[in-house]
Amino acid sequence: MSFKKAILVLEDGTTFEGKGFGLKGTSFGEIVFNTSLTGYQEIITDPSYANQIITFTYPEIGNYGTNKNDNESKKSFAKGVVIKNLSPIESNWESEISLSEFLISQNIIGISGVDTRTITRKIRSSGAMRAGISTEISDSIVLHKKILESPSMLGTDLAKEVTTKSNYRGPMPKIQPAWPIVAMDFGIKQNILNRLSSYGCAPLVVPAMTTFEEIKSINPVGLFLSNGPGDPEPIKYAIETIKKVIDNLKIPVFGICLGHQLLAQAFGAKTYKMKFGHRGGNQPVKNLRTGRIEITSQNHGFAVEPGSLPEELKITHINLNDNTNEGFRHKELPIFSVQYHPEASPGPHDSDYLFEEFVGLIRKYNHK
């Protein structure tokens, strides 16, 4: 379903007119851009996009429809979708409903027919900023005033909004032994759980607010710290839990994305908000241990300050576009993390080996 008119207004007052699709109404969030060529359904349902309006740089979106199997979470937490061209047809054997129908089911407003290249250049030059999409407010001045009243991403704890409310068991592995691990959910994606399972982990997914005592009572052989949205700074409760796990349990720990940032903070390192972040399936990362270049899938607007890492942590990965920190590991303990998403559904899969390394550490520390 497509509407006659919609407007997109940026925090600096720049206005774009287009056609609305998906849900009707008005929505506010931080506008960012994603450079992936495929995987729009996985991107939209990635909890790391909580409170964000996603601009797709690829010009035509919606051509292969959507289906119930490609969701990364039970619901989307994104606030809007911005695209150049909305495909008039869906052609794929798995397609069940159109992208517009899917957005309605996820309570998301979309706008098409706008110049996404200009929007992307604006974000790159001025940085990620607040924005609003509306199919009901036609006056850009009125919408802009509401945007300025909307909350900022900086300093907001979004993990509490996206995390599971109770423990649940992830997919069980088909290979043995099945290693019982705890996965702290800061916005975990389904395909991360699938990859952990494929390597022999039996993940128990727990809320972000889970305490050290609760994790200890589960008696896991490993701890996984998931991806998630927003600023790591206000998530003090999780940082405290991670510290206690490191000091007392001596089990392998693997963090990604927000989990990587929280792990760094648990060791006393600092994080900062990036100008426009890394979002897409084509981010080049150099593995300093092997010298190999990995093409990675990323979605983050905050990063770890390399100079703030303590002596016991060694940098293992850097981003080749801007030299930001993409990974570290402890020099003695079985602890490591990366900034990107190694499961990378729908791709690329250059970094899948990290799951194998995690399980290798679990085997080593369990003498099996």
Phi, psi and omega in degrees: 000131181239140180260164185292313187213142173215156176234148174239126180237132178268165183301330180276004177096352178298133185238139177233135176254141180200198178252133178280148171213167186077220184287147171274153176134207181224139182215149181232148178182178175279125181272129181226170177235148178238132186261011180294149179268335179222175175087028183298328180291317178297322179295313182297328182262008174284118181300343179296347178266018179305133178064025179236149174258120187265122173259122178269124180282334177294133194288331182238124184235145176101001188289340178246015173069201179219162177210166186288344185274344186261006177289139177268350177206170183292335178210159177270146177248004179290157182256351180179163179228132181237125181221162176282298182237130173266118182300133180285347180228159174239124183229096177195141184295339179267352185298135179243314177222161181288165177298321179297316178296323179296317179297323177298316180295335181259005180059046182239137176269137177237154174225133179236170178079021178250163182276090184291336177294317178295319179298317180296316178297322179297316180293320180295325182275322184258343182095163176301140184215169176287154180205170178217144174241138178213139171254001184239338176257116182264345181271111183296330180293318178296316180294320180298321178298320179292325178298316181294341178269351183281157184289153177271156177289325184295127176083005181261130177274100180267344180301322180296333182280330187256343185291157175297150180274342180209164179297145170210154182273128175284183181299136180278142181289153177268350179252159181240152359286156176267114185274118180284112178240161172256131175247111178283125188265103173257005184140041190294147179260147183300321183288342171292315177298321179298318181290320176302317179296320183295337178263006174105006178271142174251089188281132168257114183273128183235155180298157179300333184273005181302136183272166176300318182299321179291319178295317180300321181293336179283334179060055180282161175263356178197158179234128177248131180251116192277173169294172177174174185268157163078201189275126178286338188306315183280359184270055186298323183299319180289321179300319179294319178297315180298317178304314183292323177298314180299317185284332190244327187266332178055044178249158177302138179232132181230120179242148174226146173056244178299324177299324175297315181292319180293322178296318178299316180293329177296334177267004177097003179283170182245155175237163180214158177276127180281163182297309178221002172075185177239119179215113180156173182256026185220035181273121181278127181233134177263126174276109185289343180280326184248341185083358181281150175259126179251134170270123192236159174261129184223156176200089179202151179242001177235158182213164179271134175286114184303319182291348181268353180292135180289169185301327185285352178253137180245130177292131183244338184219143174227151177278128184282347177281322185221007178064019176288159180290131180239000179176155174207164172216156179283142184288339182234317183277158180280064186229128176207163179200160175224155183280338187263184183253098187291340178287328169044058173272123012270004179151173000281170187243027182298334189253015181298336181301339182296327176294321178295321178296320179299312180294326177299320177293322178297315178299314182300316185276355174248005174056041179231000000 
